[in-house]
Amino acid sequence: MSDVSVANTIYSKKYRNYALGVLFLGYVVNFIDRSILSILLEPIKNELLLTDTQLGLLGGLAFAMFYATLGIPIASLADRWSRTKVLAISMIIWSAMTAVCGAASNFTMLLLARIGVGVGEAGASPPSHSLISDYFPIESRATALSIYALGIPFGSMIGNYVGGWGASELGWRMTFFLVGVPGIFVALLILGTLREPPRGLSETAAVKAAVAKTTEPAPSLKEVFKFLWHRRSFRHIGFAAGLHAFVGYGAGTWNAPFLIRSHEMPITEVGSWLAIISGIGAIGTFAGGYLGDKVSDWTADRRWYLWIAGISTLLMVPFQFTAYLYEDLIAVIPALAVVSVLGGMYLGPSFAMTQGLVTLRMRAVASALLLFMLNIIGMGLGPYFVGIASDLLSPEFRIDSLRYALCLCVLANLWAAFHYFMGARSLRADLDSTEALMMQKLQ
């Protein structure tokens, strides 16, 4: 029986789609637990008497430092051990620590609990990206990764809605308990139903034959880092994604406090509107990968993956300024919805090209390295920068200090777009180099 028929017998299209659905569900849980803090910032601030700088630390740097740094060794483990087990164990950890956030009685306790969430979530995306790359071939991989990335807007949508309702009806402490528990059941679903696919399952027959002939162990972290760093396009992808996330996490963390402070919107209404906006954003998250696959296939030019990411990032800027500077909600809410659509379009292309730039046993670590740059620059510094800027601007602008801090954050998207366009210049040569290297194993 041929390689293809064996693969289809063991992992039918229906099962692969099921596996993608389960991984998507896990990512939804991931982002519910990660994003729930932003909608709860104002009641937490009022009860624990915190500054915006402290809130920015909770929503950004404290979480991101552990999330990003631990993601690399955990990804290395996933390249050597069962990816499904790494994912399930990580999910149990972050879900439990989310619930613990509700028991915090001061800033230090809440900070430590958020660090625990970051430790657990470090094991989410790298093994998931590696599994998806084995389930789906390169010509449909960006679409599959974009479907997985829909966990971001859908998780944020649920987190915002439940957070707004929970803060009003249950209090912020019980809301943390409420969203922490479901992840444990999803982890058990992963352990019970997801099978570990052979590495390279969805590659061409020639590449799979090359993999079968080699007995080399998975490369070390240092080797993967050196390999990727010599791909100029990856350096630009990493910085572009990081700067894009700097704006995305900076704004996403502070949108709820901004609407509460500058527009005097009740927290339940804030949660409902942000939930709708996050749901609309799913259009862009899917479209980025889908358009990347289709346009690149149609034009036979894979640079379109990064061009699409760069164009969408650049188009966000005027809508972001409208959202934060316009006084009437009749323009603010639609502008935030457009930003939500454009803001997710970079995900599928960025991760798909990163996976394409490395060999098969580098994939989880490659994903973790991109996430490291994305999360240290974006999640770590974005919310913290906005919080510090808001405190610094507060003496002059008072309640509107957050408005202008967010405007300063938005400027980083211009820099991000530049890196996407620069990365496209060397992308084809770097992809061809990696493919040629894998083919050499046949000789």
Secondary structure by P-SEA (a helix, b strand, c coil): ccaaaaaaaaccaaaaaaaaaaaaaaaaaaaaaaaccccaaaaaaaaacccaaaaaaaacaaaaaaaaaaaaaaaaaaacccaaaaaaaaaaaaaaaaaaccccccaaaaaaaaaaaaaaaccccaaaaaaaaaaccccaaaaaaaaaaaaaaaaaaaaaaaaaaaaacccaaaaaaaaacaaaaaaaaaacccccccccccccaaaaaaaaacccccccaaaaaaaaaacaaaaaaaaaaaaaaaaaaaaaacaaaaaaacccccaaaaaaaaaaaaaaaaaaaaaaaaaaaaaaaaacccaaaaaaaaaaaaaaaaaaaaaccccccaaaaaaaaaaaaaaacaaaaaaaaaaaaccccaaaaaaaaaaaaaaccccccaaaaaaaaaaaaccccccaaaaaaaaaaacaaaaaaaaaaaaaaaaaaaaaaaaaaaaaccc
